[in-house]
Amino acid sequence: MEMARSMLQEKHLPKAFWAEAVYTAVYLLNRCPTKAVQNMTPVEAWSGKKPSAKHLRVFGSICYVHIPTEKRHKLEEKTEKGIFLGYNTQSKGYRIYNLKTKKLIISRDVEFDEDAMWNWDEEKVERQSVMIPKETPPQQQQEEGTDQAEMERRSQQAPGSPRRPPSSEEIEEETPPRRTKLLSDIYETCNFTMLEPENFETAVKHKVWVQAMEEEIKMIEKNNTWELADRPKDKEVIGVKWIYKTKLNADGSIQKHKARLVAKGYSQLPGIDYTETFAPVARLDTIRALIAIAANKK
C-alpha cells in the first residue's frame, strides 16, 4: 500500500484511482528481483522467462491516445488526452483514463508525456518542476580579532593521554538489516489473472477448456474434414496436438476460449518424410497475362 500511496501522490491523483494504483504496484513488484526467489523476479520464478521493462511508464502521467482514421473526421484531432493508469495483462496494451469520455480504455497506440500531470481543479495539463536545492555557502571563517588570550591558554594546555584502541571484543561488525518474506507471500502477491494451458493434461482440469475442445471436435465432425484410411507400413503416422488460445475483445475482456486440434507437422524430417518444401502459387502477372490471352482468343 505504501507504493500505491506514493504513486497517487506523485501525480496528485484522486483516491478514486487507488485500485488502479494497487494493481500497477503489484504488476511492478512482480517484475522486481527479490531474495525470496534467489534474486529473481516472481514472474521469472513462475514462468522461467525474464520479463521486459521496455514498456514501463510513469504511473499517472499524461498520455495521448491515437484515434483510428475510421472513427474521426479528417479535420478532427488525431489523439485524445488521457491519464496512464497501468498495464493490461490480457494484451499488449495500456490502461488509460480518457479525460474526455471519463471512461477507462485499453490502447496500444499511445504517446506519453511523463513529465506532465493533470490539474483536476483547473482541468488542464501542468508541467512538473524539479526543485534544485540552493547550495549553502561555507561557514565564514572566524574573525581575526579572536580573543588572543583564549587561544594562548588552549595552546599551553598539556595534551591528554592517548585513547586506548578498542579491543576486538568491543568492535561489532555493522550488518545491514535484512527483510525476509515467506515464499508463499511472494506468490500471493503475484497477480496472474489467466494462463493458457500448454498441454492436454492441464487443460482437462478446467471446464472452459474442456468445452472449447468439445466444440472443436463437433466442428470437425460437422464439416467432415477427415476420413479414415489404412495405416501405411513404411510411413510414420503424424500425431496431433491441442493448441489453446484466449480471444479478447477490444477492451481486453474475454471473448471466448478457443481450442484447435492441429497435426504435428514439425515431427516430419525433410528428405525422409517429404521432399517438396514449397507450395505452388501463381504470380499475379501470370494470371493477368492468361486472362488477357483468353479474352483475345475468345
Summary of the structure (lengths in Angstrom):
residues: 298
radius of gyration: 34.3
end to end distance: 79.6
largest distance: 127.7
contacts: 588
relative contact order: 0.09
helix: 30%
strand: 20%
